[in-house]
Amino acid sequence: MSANSVEEVKEDLSMLETIANNPNSPATAKTVFGLAYLMDDKPWYDLEKGFTAVKNAAEDAKDNEPFCWFMLGSIYLNGKKDIPKDIVSAKYWIEKAATAGYKDAEIVKEIEWGDNPDGFKEWFVEKIERDYERKQKLLRLLPFVLILLIAGILLFIL
């Protein structure tokens, strides 16, 4: 990443911070602002600013903003650089988001705390990873398939 692009990102983050600090802004904007600072591989990483924003947003979130609860729960569930896992807090926030109907939270809740057979979580994660790899392979093949399709159409027309 070039110095210019880092500075551009910092300018964008500054604008996002202005929006997040507006008392009329939705909690979701504050969560997105916080998540930007929790990208620990970026030069603008700031644990205190990021985690505080995400946590405050979750606490301020309205019933129609379960994304905020889910993101805080996910951070607690997985831990992050300098943020230890906290399963009790993770379960609280993810269940709150799931109860509000947030689909990703419902899935995570079922995988983590559902009444599943032994090995289910590992099987499910492996399946998701395999499906993702397959989709990536198909996406890499898509241009070739399109070229062949166009060539076939041209041969049919001519």
N, C-alpha and C positions, 0 to 999 in steps of 0.2 A: 504494500500500500504506500503510495507516495505521500510526501509531506503535505502536498496540496489537498489530497483527498482526506487525510486525517483532519486537517483544519476545516475542510468542508463539513465533515461529519460532526466536528465539535460545534460548528455554527448551527447545524441542524438540531443537535442535541440542546443547544441553548434555546432555540425556538420551541422545541418540544417541552423544555423545562418551563418556559413561560406559560404554555398551555396547561401543563400539569399543575402548576402552582395557582392557576385561576380557580377560585372557590366554586365556580359554576361548571368547571370541567367534569366530565364523567370519570369515575374511578378507573375505567378502562384506559383512558389516556395516561393516567398516573402510573398504571401498571406497565404499559408499554415503555414509558419513560424510564422506569426503574429497571426493566429487563435489558434495555440498551446498555446501561451501566454495569450489568452483571455478566457481560460477555467477556470472560476472563482472558481471552486470547487477543483482546483489542487494547490499543494504547490508552483508551479512555476509561478502562475498567476502574470502577470505584465501588467497592463493596458496600461501604457505609451508605453512600448516596443511593445506590441501586436497591439494596435490600430494604432500606428504610422506606423508599417510595413504594415498593411492591407491598410491603407489610401494611403501611398506612392506607394504601388504596384498597386492600382487601378488607380492612377494618371499616372503611368508609363506604364500601360498595353497597349499592342498592340491590334489591331482589332480582333486577333484570341484568345484573352484571356478574354472573357466576364465573366468568373467565378470570376475574381477579382472584377469587377464592381458589380456583383450580391452579392458577400459576403459583400462588404462595404455597399451596399444598404440594405441588410438584417439586418446588425447591426444597421443602422440608423432606420430602420422600427420598429424593435422589442425593441431597446434599450438593454443595458446590464448593469450589475453591474457597476456603476459609469459612464455609457455613456447614457445620456438621449435620448429619441426618437427624431428624426428630420425628419418629414415626407417629407419636401421639398427636403432635400438631399437624402432621401430614394427613392423618386420618380425619381429623376434625374438619380441616378446610376442604379436602376432597369430598367428604360426605356432604358437606354443606353445598358444594357446587353440584354434586350428583342429585341431591334432593331438589335443587332448583331446576333440574332437567338438563344440565350441561352434559352432552353425550360423552365427550372425552373423559369427564370425571366418572361417569357411570361405568365406562369400560375399565378404567384404572381401578376403581373401587372393587369391581368384580374380580379382576385379576389378582389384586393384592390381598383382598380380605374376603372374597367370596368363598363359598363352600365348594371348592374345586378338588379334584383328585390330585394325589401326589404327582409332581412333575408337570402339572398343567401350565404353570407360568413359564417354565423353561420351554415347553413345547410351543406355546403361543408366541413367545418372543422369537424363537427360531423360525416359526412360520412367517411372521411379519417380515423378518430379515430376508428370508428366501423370496417372498412375494416382492419385496422392494428390489432385490437384485434382478428378478425376472423382468420387472417393469423397466428398470434401467437398461437392460439388454434390449428390450423391445423398442425403447425410445432411441437407442443408438442405431437400430436397424430401420427405423421409420423412413429416413431419407432414401435409403436404397429401395425400399418397398415402393415408395412414391415414384422414384425414377423408373422402376420396372413397370409399374402400373401405367405411367404416362407413355412409356415405350410401347407397351402392349396396345394401348388405345390408338397410338399413332399407326402401328402396324395394321391394326384392324381397319382404320379409316383409309389408309393408302392401299 
